[in-house]
Amino acid sequence: MNGQIIPTRNLIWTAGVKPATIEGMEDAISDRGRIKVNEYNQVLSYSNIYAIGDVAEMVTDQFPKGYPMLAPVAVQQGQQLGKNFIRKAKDSSMQPFKYLDKGTMATIGRNRAVADIGQLHLKGFFAWLAWMFVHLMTLVGYRNKAVVLVNWIYNYFTYDKALRLIIKRGNNKEEYYQETADME
Ligand SMILES: Cc1cc2nc3c(=O)[nH]c(=O)nc-3n(C[C@H](O)[C@H](O)[C@H](O)COP(=O)(O)OP(=O)(O)OC[C@H]3O[C@@H](n4cnc5c(N)ncnc54)[C@H](O)[C@@H]3O)c2cc1C
């Protein structure tokens, strides 16, 4: 970061996700910044605090760095913890969390995706359709599903992709526009 301005119309930006730390719980925070939990999602050293999802680091033999920061892990941990609270209320013992990997999907743009579902490996258009179907079905509520579907259809036909990045242009707005115009 030396203040140099590079005029461009395309910006490719990548970033990792870091959990927000909670003050006063430093002893339970791992090197990676996640909150260390046991197999019941109970925060280490605390009997009445629980953490689930991205923020929780539950180490297993298969996942020595904790479960991957994925939506299904968060959903399944939430469901399991809910059941465990009910068990606790009934004075039953809690059940340890076990992750059920239903497969992995990723889209890499228009009409293109990859999907590994058990022995099934899809790529290209059908994987993209599968990706959209799964994402739509996992949204909560018909209203959300309908809004997202309409947005996708609109974007597909208009090629209209909103920039999901907040940038501060600063004071030299005119200079920026002039430089990008000169590039054409
Ligand atoms: C760009 C991107 C793409 C992704 N794509 C996929 C994908 O294709 N498939 C997949 O499985 N996973 C994907 N993930 C990961 C997935 O989004 C997360 O694993 C999942 O959302 C974790 O759920 P969570 O409930 O643990 O956390 P979150 O969904 O992050 O929810 C945490 C909530 O807590 C709120 N919060 C934070 N700090 C505070 C505070 N101090 N006080 C009050 N509220 C607070 C946040 O605002 C947020 O709403 C993606 C993540 C990113 C960033």
PDBQT file of the ligand as one rigid body, heavy atoms in Angstrom, charges set to zero:
ROOT
HETATM    1  C1  LIG A 201     -18.392 -15.334  -0.252  1.00  0.00    +0.000 C 
HETATM    2  C2  LIG A 201     -18.770 -16.600   0.479  1.00  0.00    +0.000 A 
HETATM    3  C3  LIG A 201     -19.272 -17.669  -0.240  1.00  0.00    +0.000 A 
HETATM    4  C4  LIG A 201     -19.637 -18.836   0.430  1.00  0.00    +0.000 A 
HETATM    5  N1  LIG A 201     -20.125 -19.895  -0.297  1.00  0.00    +0.000 NA
HETATM    6  C5  LIG A 201     -20.495 -21.012   0.320  1.00  0.00    +0.000 A 
HETATM    7  C6  LIG A 201     -21.043 -22.097  -0.416  1.00  0.00    +0.000 A 
HETATM    8  O1  LIG A 201     -21.194 -22.057  -1.638  1.00  0.00    +0.000 OA
HETATM    9  N2  LIG A 201     -21.396 -23.221   0.271  1.00  0.00    +0.000 N 
HETATM   10  C7  LIG A 201     -21.260 -23.298   1.634  1.00  0.00    +0.000 A 
HETATM   11  O2  LIG A 201     -21.617 -24.322   2.214  1.00  0.00    +0.000 OA
HETATM   12  N3  LIG A 201     -20.743 -22.285   2.348  1.00  0.00    +0.000 NA
HETATM   13  C8  LIG A 201     -20.357 -21.148   1.732  1.00  0.00    +0.000 A 
HETATM   14  N4  LIG A 201     -19.837 -20.105   2.461  1.00  0.00    +0.000 N 
HETATM   15  C9  LIG A 201     -19.660 -20.278   3.908  1.00  0.00    +0.000 C 
HETATM   16  C10 LIG A 201     -20.985 -20.088   4.623  1.00  0.00    +0.000 C 
HETATM   17  O3  LIG A 201     -21.542 -18.818   4.281  1.00  0.00    +0.000 OA
HETATM   18  C11 LIG A 201     -20.737 -20.156   6.120  1.00  0.00    +0.000 C 
HETATM   19  O4  LIG A 201     -20.091 -21.370   6.434  1.00  0.00    +0.000 OA
HETATM   20  C12 LIG A 201     -22.026 -20.093   6.917  1.00  0.00    +0.000 C 
HETATM   21  O5  LIG A 201     -22.738 -18.896   6.635  1.00  0.00    +0.000 OA
HETATM   22  C13 LIG A 201     -21.716 -20.178   8.420  1.00  0.00    +0.000 C 
HETATM   23  O6  LIG A 201     -22.883 -19.931   9.151  1.00  0.00    +0.000 OA
HETATM   24  P1  LIG A 201     -22.774 -19.300  10.609  1.00  0.00    +0.000 P 
HETATM   25  O7  LIG A 201     -24.171 -19.238  11.103  1.00  0.00    +0.000 OA
HETATM   26  O8  LIG A 201     -21.737 -20.024  11.389  1.00  0.00    +0.000 OA
HETATM   27  O9  LIG A 201     -22.187 -17.838  10.387  1.00  0.00    +0.000 OA
HETATM   28  P2  LIG A 201     -22.804 -16.609   9.596  1.00  0.00    +0.000 P 
HETATM   29  O10 LIG A 201     -23.726 -17.064   8.508  1.00  0.00    +0.000 OA
HETATM   30  O11 LIG A 201     -21.620 -15.771   9.226  1.00  0.00    +0.000 OA
HETATM   31  O12 LIG A 201     -23.692 -15.874  10.674  1.00  0.00    +0.000 OA
HETATM   32  C14 LIG A 201     -23.113 -15.187  11.749  1.00  0.00    +0.000 C 
HETATM   33  C15 LIG A 201     -23.985 -13.994  12.034  1.00  0.00    +0.000 C 
HETATM   34  O13 LIG A 201     -23.549 -13.377  13.243  1.00  0.00    +0.000 OA
HETATM   35  C16 LIG A 201     -23.556 -11.986  13.060  1.00  0.00    +0.000 C 
HETATM   36  N5  LIG A 201     -22.596 -11.420  14.015  1.00  0.00    +0.000 N 
HETATM   37  C17 LIG A 201     -21.243 -11.416  13.970  1.00  0.00    +0.000 A 
HETATM   38  N6  LIG A 201     -20.727 -10.806  15.037  1.00  0.00    +0.000 NA
HETATM   39  C18 LIG A 201     -21.782 -10.400  15.786  1.00  0.00    +0.000 A 
HETATM   40  C19 LIG A 201     -21.890  -9.699  17.018  1.00  0.00    +0.000 A 
HETATM   41  N7  LIG A 201     -20.817  -9.309  17.705  1.00  0.00    +0.000 N 
HETATM   42  N8  LIG A 201     -23.126  -9.451  17.476  1.00  0.00    +0.000 NA
HETATM   43  C20 LIG A 201     -24.222  -9.865  16.810  1.00  0.00    +0.000 A 
HETATM   44  N9  LIG A 201     -24.179 -10.531  15.628  1.00  0.00    +0.000 NA
HETATM   45  C21 LIG A 201     -22.972 -10.788  15.135  1.00  0.00    +0.000 A 
HETATM   46  C22 LIG A 201     -23.166 -11.789  11.600  1.00  0.00    +0.000 C 
HETATM   47  O14 LIG A 201     -23.599 -10.535  11.135  1.00  0.00    +0.000 OA
HETATM   48  C23 LIG A 201     -23.909 -12.930  10.928  1.00  0.00    +0.000 C 
HETATM   49  O15 LIG A 201     -25.226 -12.575  10.561  1.00  0.00    +0.000 OA
HETATM   50  C24 LIG A 201     -19.481 -18.929   1.824  1.00  0.00    +0.000 A 
HETATM   51  C25 LIG A 201     -18.985 -17.838   2.549  1.00  0.00    +0.000 A 
HETATM   52  C26 LIG A 201     -18.622 -16.688   1.886  1.00  0.00    +0.000 A 
HETATM   53  C27 LIG A 201     -18.084 -15.524   2.673  1.00  0.00    +0.000 C 
ENDROOT
TORSDOF 0
